[in-house]
Amino acid sequence: MVSVILDNLAEGATAEEIIKSYPSLTREAIQAAISYAAQLSHERVLTLPA
């Protein structure tokens, strides 16, 4: 889950430490989670019909 990766990173864990705790993860998966979180944090303005 993205939240697990982000929580671990927020606590100061390195990618290597996360992979050691969750062996099914890869560096690519961790990078993908970071990229996904970055996209979610972008502000977007939507115009809704009246």
PDBQT receptor file of N, H, CA, C and O in Angstrom, charges set to zero:
ATOM      1  N   MET A   1       0.838  -1.188   0.000  1.00  0.00    +0.000 N 
ATOM      2  CA  MET A   1       0.000   0.000   0.000  1.00  0.00    +0.000 C 
ATOM      3  C   MET A   1       0.879   1.247   0.000  1.00  0.00    +0.000 C 
ATOM      4  O   MET A   1       1.920   1.296   0.655  1.00  0.00    +0.000 OA
ATOM      5  N   VAL A   2       0.446   2.227  -0.731  1.00  0.00    +0.000 N 
ATOM      6  H   VAL A   2      -0.400   2.187  -1.263  1.00  0.00    +0.000 HD
ATOM      7  CA  VAL A   2       1.182   3.487  -0.811  1.00  0.00    +0.000 C 
ATOM      8  C   VAL A   2       1.349   4.082   0.582  1.00  0.00    +0.000 C 
ATOM      9  O   VAL A   2       2.418   4.592   0.917  1.00  0.00    +0.000 OA
ATOM     10  N   SER A   3       0.302   4.019   1.388  1.00  0.00    +0.000 N 
ATOM     11  H   SER A   3      -0.566   3.605   1.116  1.00  0.00    +0.000 HD
ATOM     12  CA  SER A   3       0.372   4.629   2.718  1.00  0.00    +0.000 C 
ATOM     13  C   SER A   3       1.452   3.984   3.588  1.00  0.00    +0.000 C 
ATOM     14  O   SER A   3       2.099   4.676   4.373  1.00  0.00    +0.000 OA
ATOM     15  N   VAL A   4       1.652   2.696   3.464  1.00  0.00    +0.000 N 
ATOM     16  H   VAL A   4       1.126   2.134   2.826  1.00  0.00    +0.000 HD
ATOM     17  CA  VAL A   4       2.690   2.006   4.244  1.00  0.00    +0.000 C 
ATOM     18  C   VAL A   4       4.066   2.528   3.850  1.00  0.00    +0.000 C 
ATOM     19  O   VAL A   4       4.905   2.807   4.708  1.00  0.00    +0.000 OA
ATOM     20  N   ILE A   5       4.286   2.655   2.561  1.00  0.00    +0.000 N 
ATOM     21  H   ILE A   5       3.605   2.428   1.865  1.00  0.00    +0.000 HD
ATOM     22  CA  ILE A   5       5.575   3.160   2.081  1.00  0.00    +0.000 C 
ATOM     23  C   ILE A   5       5.787   4.588   2.560  1.00  0.00    +0.000 C 
ATOM     24  O   ILE A   5       6.854   4.915   3.080  1.00  0.00    +0.000 OA
ATOM     25  N   LEU A   6       4.782   5.441   2.392  1.00  0.00    +0.000 N 
ATOM     26  H   LEU A   6       3.915   5.176   1.969  1.00  0.00    +0.000 HD
ATOM     27  CA  LEU A   6       4.916   6.843   2.799  1.00  0.00    +0.000 C 
ATOM     28  C   LEU A   6       5.085   6.980   4.304  1.00  0.00    +0.000 C 
ATOM     29  O   LEU A   6       5.882   7.799   4.763  1.00  0.00    +0.000 OA
ATOM     30  N   ASP A   7       4.352   6.196   5.073  1.00  0.00    +0.000 N 
ATOM     31  H   ASP A   7       3.705   5.532   4.700  1.00  0.00    +0.000 HD
ATOM     32  CA  ASP A   7       4.504   6.235   6.537  1.00  0.00    +0.000 C 
ATOM     33  C   ASP A   7       5.933   5.883   6.933  1.00  0.00    +0.000 C 
ATOM     34  O   ASP A   7       6.528   6.541   7.787  1.00  0.00    +0.000 OA
ATOM     35  N   ASN A   8       6.477   4.847   6.312  1.00  0.00    +0.000 N 
ATOM     36  H   ASN A   8       5.993   4.313   5.619  1.00  0.00    +0.000 HD
ATOM     37  CA  ASN A   8       7.846   4.445   6.623  1.00  0.00    +0.000 C 
ATOM     38  C   ASN A   8       8.846   5.527   6.237  1.00  0.00    +0.000 C 
ATOM     39  O   ASN A   8       9.770   5.819   6.996  1.00  0.00    +0.000 OA
ATOM     40  N   LEU A   9       8.667   6.117   5.068  1.00  0.00    +0.000 N 
ATOM     41  H   LEU A   9       7.916   5.879   4.452  1.00  0.00    +0.000 HD
ATOM     42  CA  LEU A   9       9.560   7.195   4.647  1.00  0.00    +0.000 C 
ATOM     43  C   LEU A   9       9.458   8.394   5.586  1.00  0.00    +0.000 C 
ATOM     44  O   LEU A   9      10.466   9.012   5.930  1.00  0.00    +0.000 OA
ATOM     45  N   ALA A  10       8.230   8.718   5.999  1.00  0.00    +0.000 N 
ATOM     46  H   ALA A  10       7.411   8.217   5.720  1.00  0.00    +0.000 HD
ATOM     47  CA  ALA A  10       8.019   9.843   6.913  1.00  0.00    +0.000 C 
ATOM     48  C   ALA A  10       8.689   9.612   8.259  1.00  0.00    +0.000 C 
ATOM     49  O   ALA A  10       9.110  10.559   8.922  1.00  0.00    +0.000 OA
ATOM     50  N   GLU A  11       8.786   8.341   8.659  1.00  0.00    +0.000 N 
ATOM     51  H   GLU A  11       8.444   7.571   8.120  1.00  0.00    +0.000 HD
ATOM     52  CA  GLU A  11       9.445   8.003   9.921  1.00  0.00    +0.000 C 
ATOM     53  C   GLU A  11      10.961   7.947   9.787  1.00  0.00    +0.000 C 
ATOM     54  O   GLU A  11      11.674   7.711  10.763  1.00  0.00    +0.000 OA
ATOM     55  N   GLY A  12      11.450   8.169   8.555  1.00  0.00    +0.000 N 
ATOM     56  H   GLY A  12      10.871   8.361   7.763  1.00  0.00    +0.000 HD
ATOM     57  CA  GLY A  12      12.896   8.213   8.359  1.00  0.00    +0.000 C 
ATOM     58  C   GLY A  12      13.514   6.940   7.821  1.00  0.00    +0.000 C 
ATOM     59  O   GLY A  12      14.736   6.844   7.703  1.00  0.00    +0.000 OA
ATOM     60  N   ALA A  13      12.683   5.958   7.493  1.00  0.00    +0.000 N 
ATOM     61  H   ALA A  13      11.691   6.036   7.588  1.00  0.00    +0.000 HD
ATOM     62  CA  ALA A  13      13.225   4.703   6.956  1.00  0.00    +0.000 C 
ATOM     63  C   ALA A  13      13.774   4.929   5.549  1.00  0.00    +0.000 C 
ATOM     64  O   ALA A  13      13.247   5.739   4.788  1.00  0.00    +0.000 OA
ATOM     65  N   THR A  14      14.817   4.217   5.222  1.00  0.00    +0.000 N 
ATOM     66  H   THR A  14      15.246   3.558   5.841  1.00  0.00    +0.000 HD
ATOM     67  CA  THR A  14      15.373   4.267   3.879  1.00  0.00    +0.000 C 
ATOM     68  C   THR A  14      14.647   3.252   3.001  1.00  0.00    +0.000 C 
ATOM     69  O   THR A  14      13.945   2.371   3.498  1.00  0.00    +0.000 OA
ATOM     70  N   ALA A  15      14.827   3.389   1.700  1.00  0.00    +0.000 N 
ATOM     71  H   ALA A  15      15.397   4.104   1.297  1.00  0.00    +0.000 HD
ATOM     72  CA  ALA A  15      14.223   2.418   0.777  1.00  0.00    +0.000 C 
ATOM     73  C   ALA A  15      14.713   1.014   1.101  1.00  0.00    +0.000 C 
ATOM     74  O   ALA A  15      13.937   0.060   1.057  1.00  0.00    +0.000 OA
ATOM     75  N   GLU A  16      15.986   0.884   1.423  1.00  0.00    +0.000 N 
ATOM     76  H   GLU A  16      16.617   1.659   1.458  1.00  0.00    +0.000 HD
ATOM     77  CA  GLU A  16      16.545  -0.433   1.752  1.00  0.00    +0.000 C 
ATOM     78  C   GLU A  16      15.887  -1.024   2.988  1.00  0.00    +0.000 C 
ATOM     79  O   GLU A  16      15.611  -2.223   3.032  1.00  0.00    +0.000 OA
ATOM     80  N   GLU A  17      15.635  -0.194   3.988  1.00  0.00    +0.000 N 
ATOM     81  H   GLU A  17      15.859   0.779   3.952  1.00  0.00    +0.000 HD
ATOM     82  CA  GLU A  17      14.985  -0.674   5.209  1.00  0.00    +0.000 C 
ATOM     83  C   GLU A  17      13.541  -1.102   4.936  1.00  0.00    +0.000 C 
ATOM     84  O   GLU A  17      13.064  -2.094   5.487  1.00  0.00    +0.000 OA
ATOM     85  N   ILE A  18      12.863  -0.355   4.092  1.00  0.00    +0.000 N 
ATOM     86  H   ILE A  18      13.250   0.451   3.644  1.00  0.00    +0.000 HD
ATOM     87  CA  ILE A  18      11.480  -0.710   3.752  1.00  0.00    +0.000 C 
ATOM     88  C   ILE A  18      11.451  -2.037   3.008  1.00  0.00    +0.000 C 
ATOM     89  O   ILE A  18      10.625  -2.901   3.302  1.00  0.00    +0.000 OA
ATOM     90  N   ILE A  19      12.347  -2.198   2.051  1.00  0.00    +0.000 N 
ATOM     91  H   ILE A  19      13.018  -1.496   1.813  1.00  0.00    +0.000 HD
ATOM     92  CA  ILE A  19      12.409  -3.448   1.294  1.00  0.00    +0.000 C 
ATOM     93  C   ILE A  19      12.746  -4.619   2.206  1.00  0.00    +0.000 C 
ATOM     94  O   ILE A  19      12.232  -5.723   2.023  1.00  0.00    +0.000 OA
ATOM     95  N   LYS A  20      13.607  -4.380   3.186  1.00  0.00    +0.000 N 
ATOM     96  H   LYS A  20      14.025  -3.483   3.335  1.00  0.00    +0.000 HD
ATOM     97  CA  LYS A  20      13.950  -5.448   4.133  1.00  0.00    +0.000 C 
ATOM     98  C   LYS A  20      12.727  -5.853   4.958  1.00  0.00    +0.000 C 
ATOM     99  O   LYS A  20      12.539  -7.032   5.260  1.00  0.00    +0.000 OA
ATOM    100  N   SER A  21      11.900  -4.873   5.319  1.00  0.00    +0.000 N 
ATOM    101  H   SER A  21      12.052  -3.915   5.074  1.00  0.00    +0.000 HD
ATOM    102  CA  SER A  21      10.692  -5.164   6.096  1.00  0.00    +0.000 C 
ATOM    103  C   SER A  21       9.575  -5.743   5.238  1.00  0.00    +0.000 C 
ATOM    104  O   SER A  21       8.749  -6.520   5.717  1.00  0.00    +0.000 OA
ATOM    105  N   TYR A  22       9.558  -5.364   3.983  1.00  0.00    +0.000 N 
ATOM    106  H   TYR A  22      10.229  -4.733   3.593  1.00  0.00    +0.000 HD
ATOM    107  CA  TYR A  22       8.520  -5.805   3.043  1.00  0.00    +0.000 C 
ATOM    108  C   TYR A  22       9.207  -6.331   1.788  1.00  0.00    +0.000 C 
ATOM    109  O   TYR A  22       9.280  -5.623   0.783  1.00  0.00    +0.000 OA
ATOM    110  N   PRO A  23       9.711  -7.560   1.831  1.00  0.00    +0.000 N 
ATOM    111  CA  PRO A  23      10.532  -8.100   0.743  1.00  0.00    +0.000 C 
ATOM    112  C   PRO A  23       9.858  -8.149  -0.628  1.00  0.00    +0.000 C 
ATOM    113  O   PRO A  23      10.543  -8.243  -1.646  1.00  0.00    +0.000 OA
ATOM    114  N   SER A  24       8.543  -8.089  -0.667  1.00  0.00    +0.000 N 
ATOM    115  H   SER A  24       7.986  -8.013   0.160  1.00  0.00    +0.000 HD
ATOM    116  CA  SER A  24       7.865  -8.120  -1.974  1.00  0.00    +0.000 C 
ATOM    117  C   SER A  24       7.960  -6.773  -2.697  1.00  0.00    +0.000 C 
ATOM    118  O   SER A  24       7.658  -6.679  -3.886  1.00  0.00    +0.000 OA
ATOM    119  N   LEU A  25       8.378  -5.736  -1.974  1.00  0.00    +0.000 N 
ATOM    120  H   LEU A  25       8.623  -5.812  -1.008  1.00  0.00    +0.000 HD
ATOM    121  CA  LEU A  25       8.523  -4.416  -2.597  1.00  0.00    +0.000 C 
ATOM    122  C   LEU A  25       9.850  -4.299  -3.332  1.00  0.00    +0.000 C 
ATOM    123  O   LEU A  25      10.824  -4.988  -3.026  1.00  0.00    +0.000 OA
ATOM    124  N   THR A  26       9.853  -3.408  -4.306  1.00  0.00    +0.000 N 
ATOM    125  H   THR A  26       9.062  -2.849  -4.555  1.00  0.00    +0.000 HD
ATOM    126  CA  THR A  26      11.079  -3.095  -5.052  1.00  0.00    +0.000 C 
ATOM    127  C   THR A  26      11.339  -1.603  -4.948  1.00  0.00    +0.000 C 
ATOM    128  O   THR A  26      10.472  -0.837  -4.527  1.00  0.00    +0.000 OA
ATOM    129  N   ARG A  27      12.537  -1.202  -5.335  1.00  0.00    +0.000 N 
ATOM    130  H   ARG A  27      13.241  -1.824  -5.678  1.00  0.00    +0.000 HD
ATOM    131  CA  ARG A  27      12.855   0.226  -5.373  1.00  0.00    +0.000 C 
ATOM    132  C   ARG A  27      11.900   0.944  -6.331  1.00  0.00    +0.000 C 
ATOM    133  O   ARG A  27      11.492   2.078  -6.077  1.00  0.00    +0.000 OA
ATOM    134  N   GLU A  28      11.553   0.282  -7.419  1.00  0.00    +0.000 N 
ATOM    135  H   GLU A  28      11.884  -0.639  -7.625  1.00  0.00    +0.000 HD
ATOM    136  CA  GLU A  28      10.641   0.871  -8.395  1.00  0.00    +0.000 C 
ATOM    137  C   GLU A  28       9.261   1.096  -7.787  1.00  0.00    +0.000 C 
ATOM    138  O   GLU A  28       8.618   2.109  -8.059  1.00  0.00    +0.000 OA
ATOM    139  N   ALA A  29       8.808   0.157  -6.968  1.00  0.00    +0.000 N 
ATOM    140  H   ALA A  29       9.331  -0.667  -6.748  1.00  0.00    +0.000 HD
ATOM    141  CA  ALA A  29       7.509   0.298  -6.308  1.00  0.00    +0.000 C 
ATOM    142  C   ALA A  29       7.528   1.469  -5.331  1.00  0.00    +0.000 C 
ATOM    143  O   ALA A  29       6.550   2.208  -5.224  1.00  0.00    +0.000 OA
ATOM    144  N   ILE A  30       8.621   1.634  -4.632  1.00  0.00    +0.000 N 
ATOM    145  H   ILE A  30       9.416   1.033  -4.719  1.00  0.00    +0.000 HD
ATOM    146  CA  ILE A  30       8.739   2.751  -3.692  1.00  0.00    +0.000 C 
ATOM    147  C   ILE A  30       8.738   4.068  -4.458  1.00  0.00    +0.000 C 
ATOM    148  O   ILE A  30       8.066   5.017  -4.054  1.00  0.00    +0.000 OA
ATOM    149  N   GLN A  31       9.480   4.135  -5.555  1.00  0.00    +0.000 N 
ATOM    150  H   GLN A  31      10.026   3.364  -5.883  1.00  0.00    +0.000 HD
ATOM    151  CA  GLN A  31       9.497   5.343  -6.370  1.00  0.00    +0.000 C 
ATOM    152  C   GLN A  31       8.117   5.625  -6.951  1.00  0.00    +0.000 C 
ATOM    153  O   GLN A  31       7.704   6.782  -7.022  1.00  0.00    +0.000 OA
ATOM    154  N   ALA A  32       7.404   4.595  -7.364  1.00  0.00    +0.000 N 
ATOM    155  H   ALA A  32       7.740   3.655  -7.307  1.00  0.00    +0.000 HD
ATOM    156  CA  ALA A  32       6.057   4.765  -7.897  1.00  0.00    +0.000 C 
ATOM    157  C   ALA A  32       5.116   5.325  -6.827  1.00  0.00    +0.000 C 
ATOM    158  O   ALA A  32       4.271   6.168  -7.128  1.00  0.00    +0.000 OA
ATOM    159  N   ALA A  33       5.255   4.867  -5.599  1.00  0.00    +0.000 N 
ATOM    160  H   ALA A  33       5.941   4.181  -5.355  1.00  0.00    +0.000 HD
ATOM    161  CA  ALA A  33       4.418   5.370  -4.500  1.00  0.00    +0.000 C 
ATOM    162  C   ALA A  33       4.698   6.843  -4.243  1.00  0.00    +0.000 C 
ATOM    163  O   ALA A  33       3.774   7.621  -4.005  1.00  0.00    +0.000 OA
ATOM    164  N   ILE A  34       5.960   7.226  -4.290  1.00  0.00    +0.000 N 
ATOM    165  H   ILE A  34       6.711   6.595  -4.484  1.00  0.00    +0.000 HD
ATOM    166  CA  ILE A  34       6.330   8.631  -4.102  1.00  0.00    +0.000 C 
ATOM    167  C   ILE A  34       5.756   9.476  -5.237  1.00  0.00    +0.000 C 
ATOM    168  O   ILE A  34       5.216  10.556  -4.997  1.00  0.00    +0.000 OA
ATOM    169  N   SER A  35       5.871   8.994  -6.450  1.00  0.00    +0.000 N 
ATOM    170  H   SER A  35       6.309   8.116  -6.645  1.00  0.00    +0.000 HD
ATOM    171  CA  SER A  35       5.342   9.727  -7.606  1.00  0.00    +0.000 C 
ATOM    172  C   SER A  35       3.825   9.872  -7.521  1.00  0.00    +0.000 C 
ATOM    173  O   SER A  35       3.273  10.929  -7.828  1.00  0.00    +0.000 OA
ATOM    174  N   TYR A  36       3.166   8.810  -7.105  1.00  0.00    +0.000 N 
ATOM    175  H   TYR A  36       3.614   7.951  -6.856  1.00  0.00    +0.000 HD
ATOM    176  CA  TYR A  36       1.716   8.833  -6.950  1.00  0.00    +0.000 C 
ATOM    177  C   TYR A  36       1.306   9.866  -5.901  1.00  0.00    +0.000 C 
ATOM    178  O   TYR A  36       0.374  10.640  -6.119  1.00  0.00    +0.000 OA
ATOM    179  N   ALA A  37       1.991   9.878  -4.781  1.00  0.00    +0.000 N 
ATOM    180  H   ALA A  37       2.748   9.250  -4.604  1.00  0.00    +0.000 HD
ATOM    181  CA  ALA A  37       1.688  10.832  -3.715  1.00  0.00    +0.000 C 
ATOM    182  C   ALA A  37       1.932  12.260  -4.188  1.00  0.00    +0.000 C 
ATOM    183  O   ALA A  37       1.170  13.164  -3.848  1.00  0.00    +0.000 OA
ATOM    184  N   ALA A  38       2.980  12.467  -4.962  1.00  0.00    +0.000 N 
ATOM    185  H   ALA A  38       3.599  11.733  -5.238  1.00  0.00    +0.000 HD
ATOM    186  CA  ALA A  38       3.264  13.799  -5.493  1.00  0.00    +0.000 C 
ATOM    187  C   ALA A  38       2.136  14.267  -6.405  1.00  0.00    +0.000 C 
ATOM    188  O   ALA A  38       1.723  15.425  -6.343  1.00  0.00    +0.000 OA
ATOM    189  N   GLN A  39       1.643  13.372  -7.244  1.00  0.00    +0.000 N 
ATOM    190  H   GLN A  39       1.979  12.431  -7.294  1.00  0.00    +0.000 HD
ATOM    191  CA  GLN A  39       0.524  13.727  -8.128  1.00  0.00    +0.000 C 
ATOM    192  C   GLN A  39      -0.717  14.097  -7.317  1.00  0.00    +0.000 C 
ATOM    193  O   GLN A  39      -1.422  15.047  -7.660  1.00  0.00    +0.000 OA
ATOM    194  N   LEU A  40      -0.983  13.361  -6.257  1.00  0.00    +0.000 N 
ATOM    195  H   LEU A  40      -0.410  12.590  -5.978  1.00  0.00    +0.000 HD
ATOM    196  CA  LEU A  40      -2.152  13.648  -5.427  1.00  0.00    +0.000 C 
ATOM    197  C   LEU A  40      -2.047  14.996  -4.727  1.00  0.00    +0.000 C 
ATOM    198  O   LEU A  40      -3.064  15.609  -4.403  1.00  0.00    +0.000 OA
ATOM    199  N   SER A  41      -0.840  15.453  -4.494  1.00  0.00    +0.000 N 
ATOM    200  H   SER A  41      -0.014  14.954  -4.757  1.00  0.00    +0.000 HD
ATOM    201  CA  SER A  41      -0.652  16.697  -3.752  1.00  0.00    +0.000 C 
ATOM    202  C   SER A  41      -0.775  17.933  -4.633  1.00  0.00    +0.000 C 
ATOM    203  O   SER A  41      -0.817  19.051  -4.120  1.00  0.00    +0.000 OA
ATOM    204  N   HIS A  42      -0.832  17.753  -5.943  1.00  0.00    +0.000 N 
ATOM    205  H   HIS A  42      -0.797  16.844  -6.359  1.00  0.00    +0.000 HD
ATOM    206  CA  HIS A  42      -0.967  18.898  -6.843  1.00  0.00    +0.000 C 
ATOM    207  C   HIS A  42      -2.364  19.492  -6.719  1.00  0.00    +0.000 C 
ATOM    208  O   HIS A  42      -3.369  18.782  -6.686  1.00  0.00    +0.000 OA
ATOM    209  N   GLU A  43      -2.390  20.821  -6.652  1.00  0.00    +0.000 N 
ATOM    210  H   GLU A  43      -1.574  21.398  -6.679  1.00  0.00    +0.000 HD
ATOM    211  CA  GLU A  43      -3.682  21.491  -6.583  1.00  0.00    +0.000 C 
ATOM    212  C   GLU A  43      -4.261  21.609  -7.983  1.00  0.00    +0.000 C 
ATOM    213  O   GLU A  43      -3.560  21.952  -8.935  1.00  0.00    +0.000 OA
ATOM    214  N   ARG A  44      -5.514  21.326  -8.090  1.00  0.00    +0.000 N 
ATOM    215  H   ARG A  44      -6.084  21.047  -7.317  1.00  0.00    +0.000 HD
ATOM    216  CA  ARG A  44      -6.217  21.471  -9.369  1.00  0.00    +0.000 C 
ATOM    217  C   ARG A  44      -7.498  22.247  -9.124  1.00  0.00    +0.000 C 
ATOM    218  O   ARG A  44      -8.192  22.033  -8.130  1.00  0.00    +0.000 OA
ATOM    219  N   VAL A  45      -7.795  23.137 -10.030  1.00  0.00    +0.000 N 
ATOM    220  H   VAL A  45      -7.231  23.311 -10.838  1.00  0.00    +0.000 HD
ATOM    221  CA  VAL A  45      -9.033  23.907  -9.938  1.00  0.00    +0.000 C 
ATOM    222  C   VAL A  45      -9.981  23.358 -10.998  1.00  0.00    +0.000 C 
ATOM    223  O   VAL A  45      -9.662  23.321 -12.186  1.00  0.00    +0.000 OA
ATOM    224  N   LEU A  46     -11.140  22.939 -10.543  1.00  0.00    +0.000 N 
ATOM    225  H   LEU A  46     -11.399  22.968  -9.577  1.00  0.00    +0.000 HD
ATOM    226  CA  LEU A  46     -12.152  22.418 -11.441  1.00  0.00    +0.000 C 
ATOM    227  C   LEU A  46     -13.316  23.384 -11.497  1.00  0.00    +0.000 C 
ATOM    228  O   LEU A  46     -13.786  23.867 -10.467  1.00  0.00    +0.000 OA
ATOM    229  N   THR A  47     -13.771  23.659 -12.683  1.00  0.00    +0.000 N 
ATOM    230  H   THR A  47     -13.389  23.267 -13.519  1.00  0.00    +0.000 HD
ATOM    231  CA  THR A  47     -14.946  24.495 -12.858  1.00  0.00    +0.000 C 
ATOM    232  C   THR A  47     -16.148  23.589 -13.015  1.00  0.00    +0.000 C 
ATOM    233  O   THR A  47     -16.202  22.762 -13.925  1.00  0.00    +0.000 OA
ATOM    234  N   LEU A  48     -17.100  23.746 -12.135  1.00  0.00    +0.000 N 
ATOM    235  H   LEU A  48     -17.057  24.418 -11.396  1.00  0.00    +0.000 HD
ATOM    236  CA  LEU A  48     -18.304  22.920 -12.168  1.00  0.00    +0.000 C 
ATOM    237  C   LEU A  48     -19.433  23.693 -12.817  1.00  0.00    +0.000 C 
ATOM    238  O   LEU A  48     -19.558  24.899 -12.607  1.00  0.00    +0.000 OA
ATOM    239  N   PRO A  49     -20.247  23.026 -13.592  1.00  0.00    +0.000 N 
ATOM    240  CA  PRO A  49     -21.383  23.715 -14.199  1.00  0.00    +0.000 C 
ATOM    241  C   PRO A  49     -22.355  24.209 -13.123  1.00  0.00    +0.000 C 
ATOM    242  O   PRO A  49     -22.544  23.570 -12.088  1.00  0.00    +0.000 OA
ATOM    243  N   ALA A  50     -22.950  25.337 -13.393  1.00  0.00    +0.000 N 
ATOM    244  H   ALA A  50     -22.797  25.856 -14.233  1.00  0.00    +0.000 HD
ATOM    245  CA  ALA A  50     -23.879  25.947 -12.407  1.00  0.00    +0.000 C 
ATOM    246  C   ALA A  50     -25.177  25.177 -12.306  1.00  0.00    +0.000 C 
ATOM    247  O   ALA A  50     -26.058  25.551 -11.532  1.00  0.00    +0.000 OA
TER     248      ALA A  50
